Each structure stands twice: as C-alpha cells, then as structure tokens.
C-alpha cells in the first residue's frame, strides 16, 4: 500500500488495512493506517462506476468518540434494480441482458456494510466495505480501540 502522509514526531504506523469499496467495485480499495497518534483513512471517490480520485482524512486518536461497523440497506437502489430486472426479463430477446446485469448490480448495491468513525465534535464518516471483510474490519476496530485506550 502506498503511504505518503508525513508523520509527526515520535509517530509510527502500527498497522495497515485495505478494504474493497463495494461489491460491484471490489477492485477499488479504501485504505486505513493506524499510527500511535491517529487514524489515517483514504477513501475513493466514485462517480457511477468510475473511480475519479480519493479523499484522505486524518483523525487524531484523542478526537475519535467511537468507531463501529454497521450494515445499511438502501431502498431506492433496490427498487431501481427490481424494475430493471423486470424490464430486462420482458425484453430478453433484444436488449434485456444489459438491463438484467444493471438490475442485479443495483440490487447488490442496496446492501452495504460500513465502518463508521465518530468524532468528538459529533460528526460521523462512513467507509464502505464488502461484507466478507467484516472480520478484518472488526479486527481493525479492536486494534484502534486498543490504541485509543493506550493514550
């Protein structure tokens, strides 16, 4: 993993993590670095299905109020996916196959698992990851909580 963020005095990277951004864009990764003083997160920016850059956020350990994993369900992508599936099945002989693929992609994207980082200021930032990386996400959260307890 590429790490180019300057570290502070007496700061060192304790652990690195990498998570797939979504089920459809499994090749696009979110990256996290745990140091003895902060959490550094690099999140991809995606427009439709095209990665267009990334945001990097730094959280000092003292300003993290909480961190957790959660599962989210989004109703609109599910509805759009079902409609695309129905239209795709009805037009299967002509242009239905691409609609079927888009429908399945929308239905899959309706279910998301995220890492939510809460700050002492009250804000929460969510980072998507694929469900099968949940164990690794919980491991990262446990290590981060240990670092927070040690300061």
C-alpha positions in Angstrom: 0.0 0.0 0.0 1.2 3.5 -0.8 1.7 5.7 2.2 2.8 9.2 1.6 1.4 11.2 4.5 4.0 12.9 6.6 4.2 11.5 10.1 4.6 13.6 13.3 7.5 13.5 15.7 7.6 10.1 17.5 4.7 8.8 15.3 4.9 5.4 13.6 2.5 3.3 11.6 1.2 0.4 13.8 -1.0 -1.4 11.2 -2.3 -1.0 7.7 -5.7 -2.2 6.4 -7.3 -2.3 2.9 -10.9 -2.9 2.2 -12.8 -3.3 -1.1 -15.1 -0.3 -1.6 -18.2 -2.2 -2.8 -19.5 -5.5 -4.1 -19.5 -4.2 -7.7 -16.3 -2.1 -7.5 -14.4 -4.8 -5.5 -11.1 -3.7 -7.2 -11.4 -0.1 -5.8 -9.9 0.0 -2.3 -10.3 2.1 0.9 -7.1 2.2 2.9 -6.5 2.8 6.6 -3.4 3.3 8.6 -3.3 3.1 12.4 -0.5 5.1 14.0 0.3 5.5 17.6 -1.3 9.0 17.4 -4.0 8.9 14.7 -6.1 7.1 12.2 -5.5 7.9 8.5 -8.2 6.9 6.0 -8.1 7.1 2.3 -11.5 6.8 0.6 -12.1 6.5 -3.1 -14.4 9.0 -4.9 -16.7 7.2 -7.4 -19.0 8.7 -10.0 -21.4 6.0 -11.1 -18.9 3.1 -11.7 -15.8 5.2 -12.4 -13.2 5.9 -9.7 -12.3 9.6 -10.0 -9.9 10.2 -7.2 -9.7 9.9 -3.4 -10.1 11.7 -0.2 -7.7 11.4 2.7 -8.9 12.1 6.2 -6.9 12.1 9.4 -8.4 11.5 12.8 -6.3 12.2 15.9 -6.9 9.3 18.3 -8.0 11.8 21.0 -10.8 13.1 18.9 -12.4 9.8 18.0 -15.6 9.3 20.0 -16.4 5.9 18.6 -15.9 3.5 15.7 -18.2 0.7 14.7 -19.3 -1.5 11.8 -22.9 -1.5 10.6 -25.0 -2.8 7.8 -27.0 -0.4 5.7 -30.0 -1.0 3.4 -30.8 1.5 0.7 -34.4 1.2 -0.6 -34.0 3.3 -3.9 -31.3 1.1 -5.5 -33.4 -2.0 -4.6 -36.5 -0.6 -6.3 -34.5 0.5 -9.4 -32.8 -2.9 -9.5 -36.2 -4.8 -9.4 -37.6 -2.5 -12.1 -34.5 -3.1 -14.3 -34.8 -6.9 -13.8 -38.5 -6.9 -14.8 -37.9 -4.8 -17.9 -34.8 -6.9 -18.7 -36.8 -10.2 -18.5 -39.5 -8.8 -20.7 -37.0 -7.6 -23.3 -34.7 -10.6 -23.0 -34.7 -11.2 -26.8 -33.5 -7.7 -27.7 -31.7 -5.5 -25.2 -32.7 -7.3 -22.0 -29.4 -8.8 -21.0 -27.6 -5.4 -20.1 -30.7 -4.4 -18.2 -30.6 -7.7 -16.2 -27.0 -7.0 -15.3 -27.7 -3.4 -14.2 -30.7 -4.7 -12.2 -28.5 -7.3 -10.4 -25.8 -4.6 -9.8 -28.4 -2.2 -8.3 -29.9 -4.9 -6.0 -26.4 -5.9 -4.8 -25.5 -2.3 -4.1 -28.6 -1.8 -2.0 -26.9 -3.7 0.8 -23.8 -2.1 2.3 -21.5 -2.7 5.2 -19.6 0.3 6.5 -17.1 1.3 9.1 -18.4 4.4 10.9 -16.0 6.7 12.6 -17.5 9.2 15.0 -15.6 12.3 16.2 -16.0 14.2 19.5 -17.5 17.0 17.5 -20.5 14.8 16.7 -19.8 14.1 13.0 -19.7 10.5 11.6 -17.9 9.5 8.5 -18.8 6.1 6.9 -16.4 4.0 4.8 -18.0 1.2 2.7 -16.6 -2.3 2.6 -17.7 -5.7 1.3 -19.5 -8.0 3.7 -16.9 -10.8 3.6 -14.3 -8.3 5.0 -16.3 -7.8 8.2 -14.0 -9.9 10.3 -11.0 -7.8 9.2 -13.0 -4.6 9.8 -13.8 -5.7 13.4 -10.1 -6.6 13.9 -9.1 -3.0 12.8 -11.7 -1.5 15.2 -10.4 -3.6 18.1 -6.8 -2.5 17.4 -7.9 1.1 17.1 -9.8 0.9 20.4 -6.7 -0.5 22.0 -4.6 2.4 20.7 -7.2 4.9 22.0 -7.1 3.2 25.4 -3.3 3.4 25.5 -3.2 7.2 25.1 
